[in-house]
Amino acid sequence: MDWDEILNPLSPLYQDAMYEQQQLVSMQDGLIEATKKMIETVYPQLYHLESEGYKELESVIITECVKFSCKINEVINRYHIND
């Protein structure tokens, strides 16, 4: 792997990596937002948690959504057919 090419902002490898990173971040943001909305509708008791419960729930949501989005990205990249 040529690190100079990967780290050069004008190289196609760098631009591909940045595009993939943007996709991951968009996926993570969307999953986190959707998960929070779903939890609000399924668990009305959400609004009666102790502060530690809110912190732990936030941590769980973020951690699992990041893992989930990375797994999705791996599958898509593994089975993507180049045009």
Number of C-alpha atoms within 10 A of each C-alpha: 5 7 9 10 13 16 13 12 12 10 12 12 16 17 15 12 13 13 12 14 13 12 14 17 15 13 19 21 16 14 19 19 14 12 14 15 11 11 13 13 10 9 9 9 10 14 9 9 11 9 9 9 12 14 11 10 15 13 12 12 16 18 13 14 20 19 12 15 19 16 12 14 16 12 10 11 11 9 8 9 7 4 3
